Amino acid sequence: MAQHRGDLSDAQWQKLQPLLPQPAPTGRPANDHRQVLNGILWIHRTGAPWSDLPERYGSRGTVSSRFYRWRAQGVWQQILNQLQHTADAAHQIDWEVHFVDSTIVRAHQHAAGAKRGIKTQNNRVTTEQLQEQEALGRSKGGFSTKIQIQAEGLGKPMQFVILPGQSHDVKGFDKLNEAAPRIKRKGRGRPKQRPRYLVGDKGYDADSIRRSLRRQHTTPVIPKRKNAKRRPRFNRGLYRERNRIERLINRLKQARRVATRYEKRAENYLAMLTIAAILIWLK
């Protein structure tokens, strides 16, 4: 099959192929993984609906169902974790300093209206609860979703979470911190998980965050707000490197399915974001 713009290169496929689920030994043969993945990447890059998928990638039902099935099975997250593990084994992850930041993406009008699920007389899901559950925030400009992300020192994504657009950075930090991957290293010892320094902007200036970081032996590099009574010194040299995570966010948003949220379900949008992170680790 001829390679088109946005398709996996041979080098990327060589890294990715061993990480994919093996086809079942019995039953109807599954469609080629590479062809289906290229179809998913076409949707991911263009932001088009599944119904517009070009015929060269196969049936839109096959491509979309594999995306949703692998999301439900946790395959996308497993691939990302394995790529990070491989990079760490090759000493390609900087554990000295990590960066944290957030960005807000607009949600398309079709992203609203997720089903509330099963309701009982004593357990009803309100509109506000549903929006919180699906990471949709309402504002004058419409619906939005906030992405909080942590990057390692070389500017590659480590973990991320999504929240309603109006959520404060402090609110989502604990959730982001808990999502840190546990990267098992060769030999004895605990899995590597925490950096020596964590750099964030003034949005993360909170005593609770500083205490949490110190408990895990991480030094916060976070400036105080102007109205703070005490403004201790911080490592300005490391803080100037924060542009690395800002550039990372721009790279993630090159995919239109990330730059604008079209998915009704938060878990599906998170899968699209995970695919964008996988592509960065494959480079």
Secondary structure, DSSP 8 states (H G I E B T S, - for coil): ----TTS--HHHHHHHGGGS----SSSS----HHHHHHHHHHHHHH---GGG--GGG--HHHHHHHHHHHHHHTHHHHHHHHHHHHHHHTT-S--SEEEEEEEEEEE-GGG--------BTTB---HHHHHHHTT-EEETTEEEEEEEEEE-TTS-EEEEEEEETT--HHHHHHHHHHT---B--SSSS--B---SEEE--GGG--HHHHHHHHHTT-EEE----TT-S------HHHHGGGHHHHHHHHHHTTSHHHHEE--SSHHHHHHHHHHHHHHHHH-
